[in-house]
Amino acid sequence: MALFAVEYSYDPATSTDRDAHRPAHRAWLGGLVEQGVVRSSGPYPDGSGALIIVEAADTDAVAARLSEDPFAKAGLIENVRVNEWTPVMGTFS
């Protein structure tokens, strides 16, 4: 399994809708944390997006998981960037 850095970007105009869907989004993420799929997650303080560290076999598996996100289903993610990540030091190495 590999680690992937997933970066979400949000449109400021969707802030209210994201607030409405946030409980379902966080419950979905929490389930993936319990399964060991999501290793860490959190929003950027300015509200522009979020970073999610995902463990998966490949980018297709990451994309499949991300399509289940309540934010994605509601069309609240402006852009998604997925990069395989190789930590060499620290908690994730």
N, CA, C and O atoms as a GROMACS GRO file, in nm:
protein
  372
    1MET      N    1   0.084  -0.119   0.000
    1MET     CA    2   0.000   0.000   0.000
    1MET      C    3   0.088   0.124   0.000
    1MET      O    4   0.198   0.125   0.056
    2ALA      N    5   0.038   0.226  -0.063
    2ALA     CA    6   0.109   0.353  -0.073
    2ALA      C    7   0.030   0.462  -0.003
    2ALA      O    8  -0.089   0.447   0.023
    3LEU      N    9   0.098   0.570   0.028
    3LEU     CA   10   0.032   0.688   0.083
    3LEU      C   11   0.011   0.790  -0.028
    3LEU      O   12   0.094   0.806  -0.118
    4PHE      N   13  -0.101   0.860  -0.020
    4PHE     CA   14  -0.136   0.962  -0.117
    4PHE      C   15  -0.176   1.089  -0.042
    4PHE      O   16  -0.251   1.084   0.056
    5ALA      N   17  -0.126   1.202  -0.090
    5ALA     CA   18  -0.168   1.332  -0.039
    5ALA      C   19  -0.280   1.380  -0.131
    5ALA      O   20  -0.259   1.401  -0.250
    6VAL      N   21  -0.396   1.398  -0.073
    6VAL     CA   22  -0.513   1.444  -0.148
    6VAL      C   23  -0.542   1.587  -0.104
    6VAL      O   24  -0.559   1.615   0.015
    7GLU      N   25  -0.547   1.676  -0.201
    7GLU     CA   26  -0.575   1.815  -0.171
    7GLU      C   27  -0.708   1.854  -0.235
    7GLU      O   28  -0.725   1.845  -0.356
    8TYR      N   29  -0.801   1.896  -0.150
    8TYR     CA   30  -0.929   1.948  -0.196
    8TYR      C   31  -0.918   2.100  -0.204
    8TYR      O   32  -0.855   2.163  -0.119
    9SER      N   33  -0.980   2.158  -0.307
    9SER     CA   34  -0.996   2.304  -0.316
    9SER      C   35  -1.145   2.333  -0.317
    9SER      O   36  -1.223   2.264  -0.383
   10TYR      N   37  -1.185   2.436  -0.243
   10TYR     CA   38  -1.325   2.473  -0.233
   10TYR      C   39  -1.349   2.612  -0.291
   10TYR      O   40  -1.264   2.700  -0.282
   11ASP      N   41  -1.465   2.630  -0.350
   11ASP     CA   42  -1.512   2.760  -0.395
   11ASP      C   43  -1.571   2.831  -0.273
   11ASP      O   44  -1.655   2.773  -0.205
   12PRO      N   45  -1.530   2.955  -0.245
   12PRO     CA   46  -1.586   3.026  -0.129
   12PRO      C   47  -1.739   3.035  -0.133
   12PRO      O   48  -1.803   3.044  -0.028
   13ALA      N   49  -1.798   3.032  -0.251
   13ALA     CA   50  -1.943   3.043  -0.264
   13ALA      C   51  -2.016   2.921  -0.209
   13ALA      O   52  -2.137   2.927  -0.186
   14THR      N   53  -1.945   2.809  -0.187
   14THR     CA   54  -2.010   2.687  -0.138
   14THR      C   55  -1.998   2.672   0.013
   14THR      O   56  -2.031   2.566   0.067
   15SER      N   57  -1.952   2.773   0.082
   15SER     CA   58  -1.928   2.765   0.226
   15SER      C   59  -2.052   2.721   0.304
   15SER      O   60  -2.044   2.632   0.388
   16THR      N   61  -2.166   2.782   0.277
   16THR     CA   62  -2.289   2.748   0.349
   16THR      C   63  -2.330   2.604   0.323
   16THR      O   64  -2.370   2.534   0.415
   17ASP      N   65  -2.321   2.560   0.199
   17ASP     CA   66  -2.355   2.421   0.165
   17ASP      C   67  -2.258   2.323   0.231
   17ASP      O   68  -2.300   2.217   0.277
   18ARG      N   69  -2.130   2.359   0.236
   18ARG     CA   70  -2.034   2.272   0.304
   18ARG      C   71  -2.066   2.260   0.453
   18ARG      O   72  -2.054   2.153   0.511
   19ASP      N   73  -2.107   2.372   0.514
   19ASP     CA   74  -2.146   2.368   0.654
   19ASP      C   75  -2.260   2.269   0.675
   19ASP      O   76  -2.262   2.196   0.774
   20ALA      N   77  -2.356   2.267   0.583
   20ALA     CA   78  -2.471   2.178   0.595
   20ALA      C   79  -2.432   2.031   0.579
   20ALA      O   80  -2.490   1.944   0.643
   21HIS      N   81  -2.333   2.003   0.493
   21HIS     CA   82  -2.292   1.865   0.465
   21HIS      C   83  -2.173   1.819   0.551
   21HIS      O   84  -2.135   1.702   0.546
   22ARG      N   85  -2.115   1.911   0.630
   22ARG     CA   86  -1.994   1.877   0.707
   22ARG      C   87  -2.014   1.759   0.803
   22ARG      O   88  -1.925   1.675   0.812
   23PRO      N   89  -2.126   1.748   0.876
   23PRO     CA   90  -2.140   1.631   0.964
   23PRO      C   91  -2.130   1.498   0.889
   23PRO      O   92  -2.065   1.406   0.936
   24ALA      N   93  -2.194   1.488   0.774
   24ALA     CA   94  -2.187   1.364   0.695
   24ALA      C   95  -2.046   1.343   0.639
   24ALA      O   96  -1.996   1.231   0.636
   25HIS      N   97  -1.983   1.452   0.596
   25HIS     CA   98  -1.846   1.444   0.544
   25HIS      C   99  -1.751   1.394   0.652
   25HIS      O  100  -1.669   1.305   0.626
   26ARG      N  101  -1.762   1.449   0.771
   26ARG     CA  102  -1.672   1.408   0.880
   26ARG      C  103  -1.703   1.266   0.928
   26ARG      O  104  -1.612   1.194   0.968
   27ALA      N  105  -1.829   1.227   0.925
   27ALA     CA  106  -1.863   1.089   0.962
   27ALA      C  107  -1.803   0.992   0.860
   27ALA      O  108  -1.752   0.886   0.898
   28TRP      N  109  -1.808   1.027   0.732
   28TRP     CA  110  -1.748   0.945   0.626
   28TRP      C  111  -1.598   0.934   0.647
   28TRP      O  112  -1.542   0.824   0.642
   29LEU      N  113  -1.533   1.047   0.672
   29LEU     CA  114  -1.389   1.045   0.698
   29LEU      C  115  -1.356   0.964   0.822
   29LEU      O  116  -1.260   0.886   0.823
   30GLY      N  117  -1.435   0.981   0.928
   30GLY     CA  118  -1.412   0.907   1.052
   30GLY      C  119  -1.419   0.756   1.031
   30GLY      O  120  -1.342   0.681   1.090
   31GLY      N  121  -1.511   0.712   0.947
   31GLY     CA  122  -1.519   0.570   0.915
   31GLY      C  123  -1.394   0.522   0.844
   31GLY      O  124  -1.347   0.411   0.870
   32LEU      N  125  -1.341   0.604   0.755
   32LEU     CA  126  -1.219   0.567   0.684
   32LEU      C  127  -1.097   0.569   0.776
   32LEU      O  128  -1.003   0.491   0.757
   33VAL      N  129  -1.098   0.657   0.876
   33VAL     CA  130  -0.991   0.658   0.976
   33VAL      C  131  -0.996   0.526   1.054
   33VAL      O  132  -0.892   0.463   1.076
   34GLU      N  133  -1.114   0.486   1.096
   34GLU     CA  134  -1.130   0.361   1.171
   34GLU      C  135  -1.083   0.240   1.089
   34GLU      O  136  -1.030   0.144   1.145
   35GLN      N  137  -1.102   0.244   0.957
   35GLN     CA  138  -1.060   0.135   0.868
   35GLN      C  139  -0.911   0.141   0.836
   35GLN      O  140  -0.856   0.046   0.779
   36GLY      N  141  -0.843   0.250   0.873
   36GLY     CA  142  -0.702   0.266   0.842
   36GLY      C  143  -0.674   0.317   0.702
   36GLY      O  144  -0.560   0.318   0.657
   37VAL      N  145  -0.779   0.362   0.632
   37VAL     CA  146  -0.763   0.414   0.496
   37VAL      C  147  -0.716   0.559   0.500
   37VAL      O  148  -0.624   0.597   0.429
   38VAL      N  149  -0.780   0.639   0.583
   38VAL     CA  150  -0.738   0.779   0.601
   38VAL      C  151  -0.648   0.783   0.723
   38VAL      O  152  -0.685   0.742   0.833
   39ARG      N  153  -0.527   0.833   0.701
   39ARG     CA  154  -0.428   0.840   0.809
   39ARG      C  155  -0.434   0.973   0.883
   39ARG      O  156  -0.401   0.981   1.001
   40SER      N  157  -0.477   1.078   0.813
   40SER     CA  158  -0.493   1.209   0.875
   40SER      C  159  -0.574   1.296   0.780
   40SER      O  160  -0.574   1.274   0.659
   41SER      N  161  -0.641   1.395   0.835
   41SER     CA  162  -0.724   1.482   0.752
   41SER      C  163  -0.749   1.612   0.826
   41SER      O  164  -0.754   1.615   0.949
   42GLY      N  165  -0.766   1.719   0.751
   42GLY     CA  166  -0.803   1.845   0.812
   42GLY      C  167  -0.812   1.957   0.711
   42GLY      O  168  -0.748   1.954   0.606
   43PRO      N  169  -0.895   2.058   0.744
   43PRO     CA  170  -0.912   2.172   0.655
   43PRO      C  171  -0.798   2.273   0.670
   43PRO      O  172  -0.729   2.276   0.772
   44TYR      N  173  -0.782   2.354   0.567
   44TYR     CA  174  -0.691   2.467   0.577
   44TYR      C  175  -0.762   2.577   0.656
   44TYR      O  176  -0.882   2.597   0.639
   45PRO      N  177  -0.691   2.648   0.742
   45PRO     CA  178  -0.754   2.750   0.826
   45PRO      C  179  -0.829   2.859   0.750
   45PRO      O  180  -0.923   2.918   0.803
   46ASP      N  181  -0.788   2.887   0.627
   46ASP     CA  182  -0.854   2.994   0.550
   46ASP      C  183  -0.980   2.945   0.479
   46ASP      O  184  -1.046   3.024   0.411
   47GLY      N  185  -1.015   2.816   0.493
   47GLY     CA  186  -1.136   2.762   0.430
   47GLY      C  187  -1.124   2.732   0.283
   47GLY      O  188  -1.223   2.698   0.219
   48SER      N  189  -1.005   2.745   0.227
   48SER     CA  190  -0.986   2.726   0.083
   48SER      C  191  -0.982   2.580   0.040
   48SER      O  192  -0.993   2.551  -0.079
   49GLY      N  193  -0.966   2.488   0.136
   49GLY     CA  194  -0.957   2.347   0.099
   49GLY      C  195  -0.917   2.263   0.218
   49GLY      O  196  -0.930   2.304   0.334
   50ALA      N  197  -0.868   2.144   0.187
   50ALA     CA  198  -0.830   2.049   0.292
   50ALA      C  199  -0.724   1.955   0.239
   50ALA      O  200  -0.705   1.941   0.119
   51LEU      N  201  -0.655   1.890   0.333
   51LEU     CA  202  -0.556   1.788   0.300
   51LEU      C  203  -0.600   1.658   0.366
   51LEU      O  204  -0.636   1.656   0.483
   52ILE      N  205  -0.596   1.550   0.289
   52ILE     CA  206  -0.631   1.417   0.339
   52ILE      C  207  -0.517   1.324   0.302
   52ILE      O  208  -0.479   1.316   0.185
   53ILE      N  209  -0.462   1.253   0.400
   53ILE     CA  210  -0.358   1.153   0.374
   53ILE      C  211  -0.428   1.017   0.369
   53ILE      O  212  -0.488   0.973   0.467
   54VAL      N  213  -0.418   0.952   0.253
   54VAL     CA  214  -0.491   0.828   0.226
   54VAL      C  215  -0.393   0.715   0.199
   54VAL      O  216  -0.294   0.734   0.128
   55GLU      N  217  -0.420   0.598   0.255
   55GLU     CA  218  -0.343   0.478   0.223
   55GLU      C  219  -0.427   0.393   0.128
   55GLU      O  220  -0.541   0.359   0.158
   56ALA      N  221  -0.368   0.361   0.012
   56ALA     CA  222  -0.443   0.285  -0.090
   56ALA      C  223  -0.345   0.215  -0.182
   56ALA      O  224  -0.224   0.241  -0.181
   57ALA      N  225  -0.399   0.126  -0.263
   57ALA     CA  226  -0.316   0.050  -0.357
   57ALA      C  227  -0.267   0.137  -0.472
   57ALA      O  228  -0.153   0.122  -0.516
   58ASP      N  229  -0.351   0.229  -0.519
   58ASP     CA  230  -0.315   0.312  -0.634
   58ASP      C  231  -0.411   0.430  -0.645
   58ASP      O  232  -0.505   0.443  -0.565
   59THR      N  233  -0.388   0.516  -0.743
   59THR     CA  234  -0.470   0.636  -0.758
   59THR      C  235  -0.615   0.601  -0.794
   59THR      O  236  -0.706   0.674  -0.757
   60ASP      N  237  -0.636   0.491  -0.864
   60ASP     CA  238  -0.774   0.450  -0.895
   60ASP      C  239  -0.851   0.418  -0.768
   60ASP      O  240  -0.968   0.453  -0.756
   61ALA      N  241  -0.786   0.352  -0.674
   61ALA     CA  242  -0.850   0.319  -0.546
   61ALA      C  243  -0.880   0.447  -0.468
   61ALA      O  244  -0.985   0.457  -0.403
   62VAL      N  245  -0.789   0.544  -0.473
   62VAL     CA  246  -0.812   0.672  -0.406
   62VAL      C  247  -0.933   0.741  -0.469
   62VAL      O  248  -1.022   0.788  -0.398
   63ALA      N  249  -0.937   0.747  -0.601
   63ALA     CA  250  -1.047   0.812  -0.672
   63ALA      C  251  -1.181   0.745  -0.638
   63ALA      O  252  -1.281   0.814  -0.620
   64ALA      N  253  -1.182   0.613  -0.630
   64ALA     CA  254  -1.305   0.542  -0.596
   64ALA      C  255  -1.353   0.581  -0.457
   64ALA      O  256  -1.472   0.603  -0.436
   65ARG      N  257  -1.262   0.589  -0.362
   65ARG     CA  258  -1.298   0.629  -0.225
   65ARG      C  259  -1.349   0.772  -0.223
   65ARG      O  260  -1.451   0.801  -0.160
   66LEU      N  261  -1.280   0.862  -0.290
   66LEU     CA  262  -1.317   1.004  -0.287
   66LEU      C  263  -1.454   1.027  -0.348
   66LEU      O  264  -1.524   1.121  -0.310
   67SER      N  265  -1.494   0.944  -0.442
   67SER     CA  266  -1.626   0.961  -0.505
   67SER      C  267  -1.739   0.936  -0.405
   67SER      O  268  -1.853   0.975  -0.430
   68GLU      N  269  -1.708   0.869  -0.293
   68GLU     CA  270  -1.808   0.841  -0.189
   68GLU      C  271  -1.825   0.956  -0.090
   68GLU      O  272  -1.917   0.954  -0.008
   69ASP      N  273  -1.737   1.055  -0.096
   69ASP     CA  274  -1.740   1.167  -0.002
   69ASP      C  275  -1.871   1.245  -0.019
   69ASP      O  276  -1.906   1.282  -0.131
   70PRO      N  277  -1.944   1.271   0.090
   70PRO     CA  278  -2.065   1.352   0.079
   70PRO      C  279  -2.041   1.489   0.016
   70PRO      O  280  -2.128   1.541  -0.054
   71PHE      N  281  -1.924   1.549   0.039
   71PHE     CA  282  -1.893   1.676  -0.029
   71PHE      C  283  -1.888   1.655  -0.180
   71PHE      O  284  -1.939   1.738  -0.256
   72ALA      N  285  -1.828   1.546  -0.225
   72ALA     CA  286  -1.818   1.518  -0.369
   72ALA      C  287  -1.957   1.493  -0.428
   72ALA      O  288  -1.990   1.545  -0.534
   73LYS      N  289  -2.037   1.414  -0.358
   73LYS     CA  290  -2.172   1.383  -0.406
   73LYS      C  291  -2.258   1.508  -0.419
   73LYS      O  292  -2.345   1.515  -0.505
   74ALA      N  293  -2.232   1.608  -0.333
   74ALA     CA  294  -2.308   1.733  -0.336
   74ALA      C  295  -2.245   1.837  -0.429
   74ALA      O  296  -2.297   1.948  -0.441
   75GLY      N  297  -2.134   1.801  -0.495
   75GLY     CA  298  -2.068   1.894  -0.588
   75GLY      C  299  -2.000   2.011  -0.519
   75GLY      O  300  -1.996   2.121  -0.574
   76LEU      N  301  -1.946   1.989  -0.399
   76LEU     CA  302  -1.889   2.097  -0.320
   76LEU      C  303  -1.737   2.106  -0.326
   76LEU      O  304  -1.677   2.192  -0.260
   77ILE      N  305  -1.674   2.020  -0.405
   77ILE     CA  306  -1.529   2.024  -0.419
   77ILE      C  307  -1.497   2.081  -0.556
   77ILE      O  308  -1.536   2.025  -0.659
   78GLU      N  309  -1.427   2.192  -0.557
   78GLU     CA  310  -1.394   2.259  -0.683
   78GLU      C  311  -1.287   2.183  -0.760
   78GLU      O  312  -1.296   2.169  -0.882
   79ASN      N  313  -1.185   2.135  -0.689
   79ASN     CA  314  -1.074   2.065  -0.753
   79ASN      C  315  -1.016   1.963  -0.656
   79ASN      O  316  -1.012   1.986  -0.535
   80VAL      N  317  -0.970   1.850  -0.710
   80VAL     CA  318  -0.904   1.747  -0.631
   80VAL      C  319  -0.769   1.719  -0.694
   80VAL      O  320  -0.759   1.696  -0.814
   81ARG      N  321  -0.667   1.721  -0.613
   81ARG     CA  322  -0.531   1.688  -0.658
   81ARG      C  323  -0.484   1.569  -0.576
   81ARG      O  324  -0.485   1.574  -0.453
   82VAL      N  325  -0.442   1.462  -0.643
   82VAL     CA  326  -0.395   1.341  -0.576
   82VAL      C  327  -0.252   1.315  -0.617
   82VAL      O  328  -0.221   1.304  -0.736
   83ASN      N  329  -0.163   1.304  -0.519
   83ASN     CA  330  -0.023   1.273  -0.546
   83ASN      C  331   0.022   1.160  -0.456
   83ASN      O  332  -0.003   1.162  -0.336
   84GLU      N  333   0.087   1.060  -0.515
   84GLU     CA  334   0.149   0.959  -0.431
   84GLU      C  335   0.259   1.028  -0.352
   84GLU      O  336   0.329   1.115  -0.404
   85TRP      N  337   0.273   0.989  -0.228
   85TRP     CA  338   0.364   1.059  -0.137
   85TRP      C  339   0.452   0.957  -0.068
   85TRP      O  340   0.404   0.854  -0.019
   86THR      N  341   0.582   0.985  -0.063
   86THR     CA  342   0.678   0.896   0.002
   86THR      C  343   0.742   0.968   0.119
   86THR      O  344   0.843   1.037   0.100
   87PRO      N  345   0.687   0.955   0.238
   87PRO     CA  346   0.748   1.020   0.354
   87PRO      C  347   0.879   0.950   0.389
   87PRO      O  348   0.887   0.827   0.388
   88VAL      N  349   0.981   1.027   0.420
   88VAL     CA  350   1.110   0.970   0.455
   88VAL      C  351   1.148   0.995   0.601
   88VAL      O  352   1.241   0.933   0.653
   89MET      N  353   1.076   1.086   0.668
   89MET     CA  354   1.101   1.114   0.809
   89MET      C  355   0.969   1.145   0.877
   89MET      O  356   0.873   1.187   0.813
   90GLY      N  357   0.966   1.122   1.006
   90GLY     CA  358   0.851   1.162   1.085
   90GLY      C  359   0.746   1.053   1.101
   90GLY      O  360   0.771   0.936   1.075
   91THR      N  361   0.630   1.097   1.145
   91THR     CA  362   0.522   1.008   1.184
   91THR      C  363   0.479   0.911   1.075
   91THR      O  364   0.451   0.795   1.106
   92PHE      N  365   0.474   0.953   0.952
   92PHE     CA  366   0.423   0.869   0.844
   92PHE      C  367   0.530   0.783   0.776
   92PHE      O  368   0.497   0.704   0.687
   93SER      N  369   0.656   0.798   0.816
   93SER     CA  370   0.762   0.724   0.747
   93SER      C  371   0.779   0.584   0.806
   93SER      O  372   0.864   0.508   0.760
   0.00000   0.00000   0.00000
